[in-house]
Amino acid sequence: MRFPPPAPFVVATYKSDDGKSAVVCVCDLALASAVSAALTVIPPSVAAESVRAGRLSETLAENLHEIFNVCTALFNQPNFPHLVLDQVALGSPTLVSALAGPVAKARERNNFEISISGYGSGKFSSWAISLV
């Protein structure tokens, strides 16, 4: 996935204890809706409606925030700085603008196509922008 991806999408950022941005994750709205709904067994039709509306409901947004928070464990490894979830935002132009330079210089990038049974699929990408 390129950065920024086609709208609508969700951006999550992680920072180190010293406040430096370290990891940027992006998922399209289809994936954000699917994983958020599946977390608390919200009907797939609600996830589909969210995609049609171009935004997450408050409940789906809260679920997605929790998912990204739990994903912090994926980045906290021995010999790397401790990371915490910084922010989660639906396609924020200000945030995207601030991250464009660091993402372009990222040392590592991962791309995934993720499918949630019964809920649909979508794209997810992450960039390590400073893990030293």
C-alpha positions as semicolon CSV with decimal commas, in nm:
position;residue;x (nm);y (nm);z (nm)
1;M;0,000;0,000;0,000
2;R;0,134;0,343;-0,081
3;F;0,124;0,627;0,170
4;P;-0,121;0,777;0,192
5;P;-0,351;0,514;0,045
6;P;-0,672;0,600;-0,134
7;A;-0,929;0,740;0,108
8;P;-1,088;0,645;0,335
9;F;-0,825;0,489;0,558
10;V;-0,714;0,482;0,920
11;V;-0,366;0,578;1,044
12;A;-0,219;0,461;1,374
13;T;0,111;0,588;1,509
14;Y;0,333;0,446;1,778
15;K;0,599;0,637;1,967
16;S;0,889;0,549;2,190
17;D;0,906;0,650;2,555
18;D;1,112;0,955;2,456
19;G;0,823;1,075;2,234
20;K;0,975;0,995;1,893
21;S;0,743;0,853;1,629
22;A;0,862;0,501;1,555
23;V;0,596;0,303;1,364
24;V;0,314;0,405;1,133
25;C;0,033;0,164;1,047
26;V;-0,239;0,220;0,788
27;C;-0,543;0,014;0,704
28;D;-0,819;0,078;0,459
29;L;-1,168;0,141;0,592
30;A;-1,288;-0,203;0,482
31;L;-1,035;-0,376;0,708
32;A;-1,083;-0,126;0,990
33;S;-1,458;-0,191;0,986
34;A;-1,421;-0,568;0,960
35;V;-1,175;-0,615;1,247
36;S;-1,357;-0,363;1,466
37;A;-1,692;-0,534;1,421
38;A;-1,548;-0,884;1,461
39;L;-1,381;-0,791;1,792
40;T;-1,713;-0,762;1,972
41;V;-1,924;-0,971;1,731
42;I;-2,108;-0,675;1,583
43;P;-2,304;-0,793;1,277
44;P;-2,111;-0,783;0,948
45;S;-2,387;-0,562;0,804
46;V;-2,282;-0,286;1,047
47;A;-1,924;-0,311;0,919
48;A;-2,048;-0,294;0,560
49;E;-2,261;0,012;0,639
50;S;-1,958;0,179;0,793
51;V;-1,768;0,133;0,468
52;R;-2,060;0,273;0,266
53;A;-2,079;0,573;0,500
54;G;-1,704;0,634;0,470
55;R;-1,649;0,645;0,846
56;L;-1,643;0,435;1,159
57;S;-1,920;0,456;1,416
58;E;-1,813;0,551;1,768
59;T;-1,825;0,187;1,879
60;L;-1,621;0,064;1,583
61;A;-1,368;0,345;1,635
62;E;-1,329;0,248;2,001
63;N;-1,283;-0,118;1,904
64;L;-1,021;-0,026;1,644
65;H;-0,832;0,185;1,897
66;E;-0,823;-0,116;2,129
67;I;-0,698;-0,341;1,848
68;F;-0,416;-0,101;1,765
69;N;-0,334;-0,071;2,135
70;V;-0,305;-0,449;2,171
71;C;-0,087;-0,456;1,858
72;T;0,171;-0,256;2,051
73;A;0,293;-0,594;2,179
74;L;0,399;-0,681;1,823
75;F;0,651;-0,396;1,826
76;N;0,784;-0,427;2,181
77;Q;1,074;-0,665;2,137
78;P;1,405;-0,713;2,318
79;N;1,678;-0,470;2,210
80;F;1,429;-0,216;2,074
81;P;1,282;0,093;2,238
82;H;0,956;0,048;2,428
83;L;0,665;0,171;2,215
84;V;0,316;0,291;2,300
85;L;0,018;0,372;2,082
86;D;0,024;0,742;2,009
87;Q;-0,287;0,810;1,801
88;V;-0,546;0,657;1,572
89;A;-0,711;0,881;1,315
90;L;-0,940;0,837;1,016
91;G;-0,748;0,981;0,720
92;S;-0,636;1,298;0,899
93;P;-0,477;1,529;0,636
94;T;-0,267;1,700;0,904
95;L;-0,133;1,370;1,036
96;V;-0,071;1,233;0,687
97;S;0,121;1,547;0,592
98;A;0,337;1,523;0,905
99;L;0,415;1,155;0,838
100;A;0,479;1,169;0,463
101;G;0,851;1,248;0,494
102;P;0,935;0,992;0,763
103;V;0,732;0,721;0,587
104;A;0,916;0,789;0,259
105;K;1,246;0,725;0,442
106;A;1,121;0,421;0,636
107;R;1,373;0,146;0,700
108;E;1,117;-0,131;0,689
109;R;0,775;-0,176;0,533
110;N;0,524;-0,460;0,559
111;N;0,212;-0,507;0,348
112;F;-0,071;-0,747;0,418
113;E;-0,408;-0,842;0,273
114;I;-0,615;-0,957;0,571
115;S;-0,944;-1,143;0,559
116;I;-1,181;-1,171;0,854
117;S;-1,414;-1,468;0,802
118;G;-1,770;-1,346;0,758
119;Y;-1,670;-0,978;0,772
120;G;-1,461;-0,913;0,464
121;S;-1,104;-0,818;0,387
122;G;-0,879;-0,522;0,342
123;K;-0,525;-0,394;0,326
124;F;-0,283;-0,317;0,608
125;S;0,065;-0,167;0,590
126;S;0,323;-0,070;0,848
127;W;0,641;0,136;0,828
128;A;0,925;0,141;1,082
129;I;1,029;0,503;1,071
130;S;1,276;0,503;1,364
131;L;1,349;0,188;1,560
132;V;1,705;0,253;1,668
